[in-house]
Amino acid sequence: MSSAAEALAPTPAVPALDLFSLKGQNALITGGSRGIGQAIAIALSQAGAHVVLAQRDVSNTSTRDKIVASGGRCDIIKCDLEDLKDCESVFDRAVEAVGEVQVLVNCGGMLKRTDSVDVKQEEWQQVLNVNLNSLFIICQGAGRHMIPRRRGHIINVASLNSFIGGIRVASYAAAKGAVGTLTKALSNEWAKHNITVNAIAPGSVATDINAEARKNPEFISSRLAGTPGGRWGTPEDFAGPAVFLASAASQFITGEMIVVDGGAMAKGPI
């Protein structure tokens, strides 16, 4: 059993709002060029972090421009989550760019709606590579960097499909289910090294990933009927939870999945 000195460090006895500060820290974020990832990147910057965006299209500077315009610091490095070899070096490249990286946010993802009997092996592998395999590889890089330094916060973006199967999203549900369990597995190993590993599970959120489905009035109404909060989520709903999990405010929380869904999971099917 780990001694107290080896486990999660005590939460600092500082003014409450200071617990949420990321001043002087560096954060690597995948999927930060739009949607939930962009909102998280901006929020971490506002909390004081120097943000590094790992993205396939480095010509898309939208997030960086917003961060810099508000006085923050942001770099972009190239990484294609479908290219697992590329993912092997992305954490080291972030360290080369800014120095020690204390926060990792894995937000990059993709979803394809297909009848399960029609899912091609290529599609299945693509979705798992982007949503799961790349995430694990980047977490490995983070672990190798953070363990000897004895500090770090890792946030994986999961989904309600980490808990439920959904319909016509077998590959996505399989990947996100694994993300939830992987988060717990890494937490079990790395808590003794003073590293927290948690996940955020979005519910129905109006982003590009479901833009096509939201053109269907029945899809919209069924999602609203299942959400006690009475609305779709927005990317900004994830700013607070991300800062919380990236900061000392959550120092004794690890292996958890914070569901951000307007109450949909609590309501269930009734």
GUDRENSE-128826 format. One record per residue (C-alpha): residue number from 1; residue in one letter; x, y, z. Coordinates in steps of 0.25 Angstrom, whole numbers, plus 5000, padded with zeros to 4 digits. Each point is the difference from the previous one (the first is absolute). Layout:
N
<i: NUM	aa: A	c1: X	c2: Y	c3: Z>
...
***
This chain:
270
<i: 1	aa: M	c1: 5000	c2: 5000	c3: 5000>
<i: 2	aa: S	c1: 5005	c2: 5014	c3: 4997>
<i: 3	aa: S	c1: 5004	c2: 5009	c3: 5011>
<i: 4	aa: A	c1: 4994	c2: 5013	c3: 5002>
<i: 5	aa: A	c1: 5012	c2: 5007	c3: 4994>
<i: 6	aa: E	c1: 4999	c2: 4992	c3: 4987>
<i: 7	aa: A	c1: 4985	c2: 5002	c3: 4998>
<i: 8	aa: L	c1: 4992	c2: 5012	c3: 4996>
<i: 9	aa: A	c1: 5006	c2: 5013	c3: 5006>
<i: 10	aa: P	c1: 4991	c2: 5007	c3: 5010>
<i: 11	aa: T	c1: 4991	c2: 5011	c3: 4995>
<i: 12	aa: P	c1: 5007	c2: 5014	c3: 5002>
<i: 13	aa: A	c1: 4994	c2: 5008	c3: 5012>
<i: 14	aa: V	c1: 4998	c2: 5013	c3: 4991>
<i: 15	aa: P	c1: 4988	c2: 5009	c3: 4998>
<i: 16	aa: A	c1: 4989	c2: 4992	c3: 4992>
<i: 17	aa: L	c1: 5001	c2: 5007	c3: 4987>
<i: 18	aa: D	c1: 5015	c2: 4998	c3: 5000>
<i: 19	aa: L	c1: 4998	c2: 4985	c3: 4999>
<i: 20	aa: F	c1: 4995	c2: 5002	c3: 4986>
<i: 21	aa: S	c1: 5012	c2: 5008	c3: 4995>
<i: 22	aa: L	c1: 5009	c2: 4994	c3: 4989>
<i: 23	aa: K	c1: 5010	c2: 5011	c3: 5000>
<i: 24	aa: G	c1: 5013	c2: 4996	c3: 4996>
<i: 25	aa: Q	c1: 4995	c2: 4986	c3: 4994>
<i: 26	aa: N	c1: 5000	c2: 4995	c3: 4986>
<i: 27	aa: A	c1: 4989	c2: 4992	c3: 4994>
<i: 28	aa: L	c1: 4999	c2: 4991	c3: 4988>
<i: 29	aa: I	c1: 4986	c2: 4998	c3: 4993>
<i: 30	aa: T	c1: 4996	c2: 4992	c3: 4989>
<i: 31	aa: G	c1: 4987	c2: 5003	c3: 4992>
<i: 32	aa: G	c1: 5001	c2: 5015	c3: 5005>
<i: 33	aa: S	c1: 4998	c2: 5006	c3: 4986>
<i: 34	aa: R	c1: 4985	c2: 5001	c3: 5002>
<i: 35	aa: G	c1: 4988	c2: 4996	c3: 5009>
<i: 36	aa: I	c1: 5002	c2: 4994	c3: 5014>
<i: 37	aa: G	c1: 5015	c2: 5000	c3: 4998>
<i: 38	aa: Q	c1: 5001	c2: 5014	c3: 4996>
<i: 39	aa: A	c1: 4992	c2: 5005	c3: 5012>
<i: 40	aa: I	c1: 5009	c2: 4992	c3: 5009>
<i: 41	aa: A	c1: 5012	c2: 5005	c3: 4994>
<i: 42	aa: I	c1: 4995	c2: 5015	c3: 5002>
<i: 43	aa: A	c1: 4996	c2: 4997	c3: 5014>
<i: 44	aa: L	c1: 5013	c2: 4994	c3: 5004>
<i: 45	aa: S	c1: 5007	c2: 5012	c3: 4994>
<i: 46	aa: Q	c1: 4991	c2: 5009	c3: 5008>
<i: 47	aa: A	c1: 5004	c2: 4992	c3: 5012>
<i: 48	aa: G	c1: 5015	c2: 5004	c3: 4997>
<i: 49	aa: A	c1: 5005	c2: 4988	c3: 4992>
<i: 50	aa: H	c1: 5009	c2: 5001	c3: 4988>
<i: 51	aa: V	c1: 4992	c2: 4991	c3: 4990>
<i: 52	aa: V	c1: 5006	c2: 4991	c3: 4989>
<i: 53	aa: L	c1: 4990	c2: 4995	c3: 4990>
<i: 54	aa: A	c1: 5002	c2: 4987	c3: 4993>
<i: 55	aa: Q	c1: 4992	c2: 5000	c3: 4987>
<i: 56	aa: R	c1: 5000	c2: 4994	c3: 4986>
<i: 57	aa: D	c1: 4997	c2: 5013	c3: 4993>
<i: 58	aa: V	c1: 5011	c2: 5010	c3: 5005>
<i: 59	aa: S	c1: 4994	c2: 5011	c3: 4990>
<i: 60	aa: N	c1: 4988	c2: 5001	c3: 5009>
<i: 61	aa: T	c1: 5005	c2: 5010	c3: 5010>
<i: 62	aa: S	c1: 4986	c2: 5004	c3: 5006>
<i: 63	aa: T	c1: 5002	c2: 4995	c3: 5014>
<i: 64	aa: R	c1: 5014	c2: 5006	c3: 5001>
<i: 65	aa: D	c1: 4995	c2: 5013	c3: 4994>
<i: 66	aa: K	c1: 4990	c2: 5001	c3: 5011>
<i: 67	aa: I	c1: 5009	c2: 4997	c3: 5011>
<i: 68	aa: V	c1: 5011	c2: 5009	c3: 4996>
<i: 69	aa: A	c1: 4990	c2: 5011	c3: 4998>
<i: 70	aa: S	c1: 4996	c2: 4999	c3: 5014>
<i: 71	aa: G	c1: 5014	c2: 5001	c3: 5005>
<i: 72	aa: G	c1: 5003	c2: 4985	c3: 5001>
<i: 73	aa: R	c1: 5011	c2: 4991	c3: 4994>
<i: 74	aa: C	c1: 4998	c2: 4989	c3: 4990>
<i: 75	aa: D	c1: 5008	c2: 4992	c3: 4991>
<i: 76	aa: I	c1: 4996	c2: 4990	c3: 4989>
<i: 77	aa: I	c1: 5007	c2: 4987	c3: 4997>
<i: 78	aa: K	c1: 4995	c2: 4990	c3: 4989>
<i: 79	aa: C	c1: 4994	c2: 4987	c3: 5004>
<i: 80	aa: D	c1: 4991	c2: 4991	c3: 4992>
<i: 81	aa: L	c1: 4992	c2: 4991	c3: 5010>
<i: 82	aa: E	c1: 4998	c2: 4989	c3: 4989>
<i: 83	aa: D	c1: 5015	c2: 4999	c3: 4999>
<i: 84	aa: L	c1: 5004	c2: 4992	c3: 5012>
<i: 85	aa: K	c1: 5015	c2: 5002	c3: 4997>
<i: 86	aa: D	c1: 4998	c2: 5015	c3: 5000>
<i: 87	aa: C	c1: 4993	c2: 4999	c3: 5013>
<i: 88	aa: E	c1: 5012	c2: 4993	c3: 5006>
<i: 89	aa: S	c1: 5009	c2: 5013	c3: 5000>
<i: 90	aa: V	c1: 4989	c2: 5011	c3: 5002>
<i: 91	aa: F	c1: 5002	c2: 5001	c3: 5015>
<i: 92	aa: D	c1: 5015	c2: 5001	c3: 4999>
<i: 93	aa: R	c1: 4998	c2: 5010	c3: 4989>
<i: 94	aa: A	c1: 4992	c2: 5008	c3: 5009>
<i: 95	aa: V	c1: 5010	c2: 5000	c3: 5011>
<i: 96	aa: E	c1: 5011	c2: 5004	c3: 4990>
<i: 97	aa: A	c1: 4991	c2: 5012	c3: 4996>
<i: 98	aa: V	c1: 4997	c2: 5005	c3: 5014>
<i: 99	aa: G	c1: 5007	c2: 4992	c3: 5011>
<i: 100	aa: E	c1: 4993	c2: 4992	c3: 5011>
<i: 101	aa: V	c1: 4986	c2: 4996	c3: 4997>
<i: 102	aa: Q	c1: 4991	c2: 4999	c3: 5012>
<i: 103	aa: V	c1: 4986	c2: 4998	c3: 4994>
<i: 104	aa: L	c1: 4996	c2: 4991	c3: 4988>
<i: 105	aa: V	c1: 4986	c2: 5001	c3: 4994>
<i: 106	aa: N	c1: 4996	c2: 4989	c3: 4990>
<i: 107	aa: C	c1: 4988	c2: 5006	c3: 4993>
<i: 108	aa: G	c1: 5002	c2: 4996	c3: 4986>
<i: 109	aa: G	c1: 4989	c2: 4991	c3: 4994>
<i: 110	aa: M	c1: 4991	c2: 4995	c3: 4989>
<i: 111	aa: L	c1: 4987	c2: 4994	c3: 4999>
<i: 112	aa: K	c1: 4993	c2: 4992	c3: 4988>
<i: 113	aa: R	c1: 4986	c2: 4996	c3: 5000>
<i: 114	aa: T	c1: 4999	c2: 4986	c3: 4993>
<i: 115	aa: D	c1: 4991	c2: 4988	c3: 5001>
<i: 116	aa: S	c1: 5008	c2: 4990	c3: 5008>
<i: 117	aa: V	c1: 4999	c2: 4989	c3: 4989>
<i: 118	aa: D	c1: 5005	c2: 5010	c3: 4990>
<i: 119	aa: V	c1: 5013	c2: 5005	c3: 5008>
<i: 120	aa: K	c1: 5012	c2: 4998	c3: 4991>
<i: 121	aa: Q	c1: 5013	c2: 4995	c3: 5007>
<i: 122	aa: E	c1: 5007	c2: 5013	c3: 4995>
<i: 123	aa: E	c1: 4989	c2: 5009	c3: 5007>
<i: 124	aa: W	c1: 5001	c2: 4992	c3: 5013>
<i: 125	aa: Q	c1: 5015	c2: 5001	c3: 5000>
<i: 126	aa: Q	c1: 5000	c2: 5015	c3: 4997>
<i: 127	aa: V	c1: 4990	c2: 5003	c3: 5011>
<i: 128	aa: L	c1: 5007	c2: 4992	c3: 5010>
<i: 129	aa: N	c1: 5014	c2: 5006	c3: 4996>
<i: 130	aa: V	c1: 4995	c2: 5014	c3: 5001>
<i: 131	aa: N	c1: 4991	c2: 4999	c3: 5013>
<i: 132	aa: L	c1: 5008	c2: 4989	c3: 5008>
<i: 133	aa: N	c1: 5014	c2: 4995	c3: 4994>
<i: 134	aa: S	c1: 5005	c2: 5014	c3: 4998>
<i: 135	aa: L	c1: 4995	c2: 5004	c3: 5014>
<i: 136	aa: F	c1: 5008	c2: 4989	c3: 5007>
<i: 137	aa: I	c1: 5012	c2: 5003	c3: 4992>
<i: 138	aa: I	c1: 5000	c2: 5014	c3: 5004>
<i: 139	aa: C	c1: 4997	c2: 4997	c3: 5015>
<i: 140	aa: Q	c1: 5012	c2: 4991	c3: 4999>
<i: 141	aa: G	c1: 5009	c2: 5011	c3: 4996>
<i: 142	aa: A	c1: 4994	c2: 5009	c3: 5011>
<i: 143	aa: G	c1: 5002	c2: 4989	c3: 5011>
<i: 144	aa: R	c1: 5015	c2: 4998	c3: 4996>
<i: 145	aa: H	c1: 5002	c2: 5015	c3: 5001>
<i: 146	aa: M	c1: 4991	c2: 5003	c3: 5013>
<i: 147	aa: I	c1: 5004	c2: 4988	c3: 5008>
<i: 148	aa: P	c1: 5015	c2: 5004	c3: 5003>
<i: 149	aa: R	c1: 4995	c2: 5014	c3: 5003>
<i: 150	aa: R	c1: 4989	c2: 4995	c3: 5009>
<i: 151	aa: R	c1: 4989	c2: 5009	c3: 4995>
<i: 152	aa: G	c1: 4990	c2: 5001	c3: 4989>
<i: 153	aa: H	c1: 4985	c2: 5000	c3: 4997>
<i: 154	aa: I	c1: 4994	c2: 4992	c3: 4988>
<i: 155	aa: I	c1: 4986	c2: 5003	c3: 4995>
<i: 156	aa: N	c1: 4994	c2: 4990	c3: 4990>
<i: 157	aa: V	c1: 4987	c2: 5004	c3: 4993>
<i: 158	aa: A	c1: 4991	c2: 4988	c3: 5000>
<i: 159	aa: S	c1: 4985	c2: 5000	c3: 4997>
<i: 160	aa: L	c1: 4986	c2: 4996	c3: 5005>
<i: 161	aa: N	c1: 5003	c2: 4988	c3: 4991>
<i: 162	aa: S	c1: 5011	c2: 4996	c3: 5010>
<i: 163	aa: F	c1: 4988	c2: 4995	c3: 5008>
<i: 164	aa: I	c1: 4989	c2: 4997	c3: 4989>
<i: 165	aa: G	c1: 5001	c2: 4994	c3: 4987>
<i: 166	aa: G	c1: 4992	c2: 5010	c3: 4991>
<i: 167	aa: I	c1: 4995	c2: 4997	c3: 4987>
<i: 168	aa: R	c1: 5008	c2: 4998	c3: 4987>
<i: 169	aa: V	c1: 5013	c2: 5004	c3: 5007>
<i: 170	aa: A	c1: 5006	c2: 4987	c3: 5003>
<i: 171	aa: S	c1: 5014	c2: 5004	c3: 4997>
<i: 172	aa: Y	c1: 4999	c2: 5013	c3: 5008>
<i: 173	aa: A	c1: 4993	c2: 4994	c3: 5012>
<i: 174	aa: A	c1: 5011	c2: 4989	c3: 5000>
<i: 175	aa: A	c1: 5011	c2: 5010	c3: 5000>
<i: 176	aa: K	c1: 4993	c2: 5009	c3: 5010>
<i: 177	aa: G	c1: 4997	c2: 4989	c3: 5010>
<i: 178	aa: A	c1: 5015	c2: 4996	c3: 4999>
<i: 179	aa: V	c1: 5004	c2: 5014	c3: 5003>
<i: 180	aa: G	c1: 4992	c2: 5000	c3: 5013>
<i: 181	aa: T	c1: 5006	c2: 4987	c3: 5005>
<i: 182	aa: L	c1: 5014	c2: 5004	c3: 4995>
<i: 183	aa: T	c1: 4999	c2: 5013	c3: 5008>
<i: 184	aa: K	c1: 4998	c2: 4992	c3: 5013>
<i: 185	aa: A	c1: 5011	c2: 4990	c3: 4996>
<i: 186	aa: L	c1: 5010	c2: 5012	c3: 4998>
<i: 187	aa: S	c1: 4995	c2: 5006	c3: 5013>
<i: 188	aa: N	c1: 5002	c2: 4988	c3: 5008>
<i: 189	aa: E	c1: 5015	c2: 4999	c3: 4995>
<i: 190	aa: W	c1: 5004	c2: 5015	c3: 5001>
<i: 191	aa: A	c1: 4993	c2: 5005	c3: 5012>
<i: 192	aa: K	c1: 5012	c2: 4996	c3: 5008>
<i: 193	aa: H	c1: 5008	c2: 5009	c3: 4991>
<i: 194	aa: N	c1: 4992	c2: 5012	c3: 5004>
<i: 195	aa: I	c1: 4993	c2: 5000	c3: 4986>
<i: 196	aa: T	c1: 4985	c2: 5001	c3: 4999>
<i: 197	aa: V	c1: 4993	c2: 4993	c3: 4988>
<i: 198	aa: N	c1: 4985	c2: 5004	c3: 4998>
<i: 199	aa: A	c1: 4990	c2: 5001	c3: 4989>
<i: 200	aa: I	c1: 4989	c2: 5009	c3: 4996>
<i: 201	aa: A	c1: 4988	c2: 4994	c3: 4993>
<i: 202	aa: P	c1: 4991	c2: 5009	c3: 4992>
<i: 203	aa: G	c1: 4986	c2: 4998	c3: 4997>
<i: 204	aa: S	c1: 4992	c2: 5006	c3: 4989>
<i: 205	aa: V	c1: 5009	c2: 5012	c3: 4995>
<i: 206	aa: A	c1: 4998	c2: 5008	c3: 4988>
<i: 207	aa: T	c1: 5013	c2: 4999	c3: 4993>
<i: 208	aa: D	c1: 5005	c2: 4996	c3: 4986>
<i: 209	aa: I	c1: 5000	c2: 4985	c3: 5003>
<i: 210	aa: N	c1: 4985	c2: 4999	c3: 5000>
<i: 211	aa: A	c1: 4997	c2: 5011	c3: 4991>
<i: 212	aa: E	c1: 4994	c2: 4991	c3: 4990>
<i: 213	aa: A	c1: 4991	c2: 4992	c3: 5010>
<i: 214	aa: R	c1: 4995	c2: 5014	c3: 5005>
<i: 215	aa: K	c1: 4993	c2: 5002	c3: 4987>
<i: 216	aa: N	c1: 4990	c2: 4990	c3: 5004>
<i: 217	aa: P	c1: 4989	c2: 5006	c3: 5008>
<i: 218	aa: E	c1: 4997	c2: 4986	c3: 5006>
<i: 219	aa: F	c1: 5014	c2: 4999	c3: 5005>
<i: 220	aa: I	c1: 5000	c2: 5014	c3: 5006>
<i: 221	aa: S	c1: 4987	c2: 4998	c3: 5007>
<i: 222	aa: S	c1: 5004	c2: 4986	c3: 5006>
<i: 223	aa: R	c1: 5013	c2: 5006	c3: 5006>
<i: 224	aa: L	c1: 4992	c2: 5011	c3: 5006>
<i: 225	aa: A	c1: 4990	c2: 4991	c3: 5006>
<i: 226	aa: G	c1: 5011	c2: 4992	c3: 5006>
<i: 227	aa: T	c1: 5007	c2: 5012	c3: 5006>
<i: 228	aa: P	c1: 4994	c2: 5006	c3: 5013>
<i: 229	aa: G	c1: 5008	c2: 5013	c3: 4998>
<i: 230	aa: G	c1: 4991	c2: 5002	c3: 4988>
<i: 231	aa: R	c1: 5011	c2: 5004	c3: 4990>
<i: 232	aa: W	c1: 5012	c2: 4995	c3: 4992>
<i: 233	aa: G	c1: 5014	c2: 5003	c3: 5006>
<i: 234	aa: T	c1: 5009	c2: 5009	c3: 4995>
<i: 235	aa: P	c1: 5016	c2: 5000	c3: 4999>
<i: 236	aa: E	c1: 5000	c2: 5010	c3: 5011>
<i: 237	aa: D	c1: 4994	c2: 4990	c3: 5010>
<i: 238	aa: F	c1: 5013	c2: 4993	c3: 5000>
<i: 239	aa: A	c1: 5009	c2: 5012	c3: 5004>
<i: 240	aa: G	c1: 4998	c2: 4999	c3: 5015>
<i: 241	aa: P	c1: 5001	c2: 4985	c3: 5001>
<i: 242	aa: A	c1: 5013	c2: 5000	c3: 4992>
<i: 243	aa: V	c1: 5006	c2: 5011	c3: 5009>
<i: 244	aa: F	c1: 4996	c2: 4992	c3: 5012>
<i: 245	aa: L	c1: 5006	c2: 4987	c3: 4996>
<i: 246	aa: A	c1: 5013	c2: 5007	c3: 4995>
<i: 247	aa: S	c1: 5002	c2: 5007	c3: 5013>
<i: 248	aa: A	c1: 5003	c2: 4998	c3: 5014>
<i: 249	aa: A	c1: 4986	c2: 5001	c3: 5004>
<i: 250	aa: S	c1: 4998	c2: 4986	c3: 4996>
<i: 251	aa: Q	c1: 5013	c2: 4994	c3: 5006>
<i: 252	aa: F	c1: 4993	c2: 4989	c3: 5007>
<i: 253	aa: I	c1: 4991	c2: 4996	c3: 4989>
<i: 254	aa: T	c1: 5005	c2: 4989	c3: 4990>
<i: 255	aa: G	c1: 4994	c2: 4989	c3: 4992>
<i: 256	aa: E	c1: 4987	c2: 5007	c3: 4999>
<i: 257	aa: M	c1: 4991	c2: 5004	c3: 4988>
<i: 258	aa: I	c1: 4993	c2: 5013	c3: 5001>
<i: 259	aa: V	c1: 4987	c2: 5000	c3: 4992>
<i: 260	aa: V	c1: 4996	c2: 5013	c3: 4994>
<i: 261	aa: D	c1: 4986	c2: 4997	c3: 4994>
<i: 262	aa: G	c1: 4989	c2: 5009	c3: 5006>
<i: 263	aa: G	c1: 4995	c2: 4988	c3: 5008>
<i: 264	aa: A	c1: 4998	c2: 4990	c3: 4989>
<i: 265	aa: M	c1: 5007	c2: 4989	c3: 5007>
<i: 266	aa: A	c1: 4993	c2: 5003	c3: 5013>
<i: 267	aa: K	c1: 4986	c2: 4999	c3: 4993>
<i: 268	aa: G	c1: 5002	c2: 4988	c3: 4992>
<i: 269	aa: P	c1: 4990	c2: 4994	c3: 4991>
<i: 270	aa: I	c1: 4987	c2: 5003	c3: 5009>
***
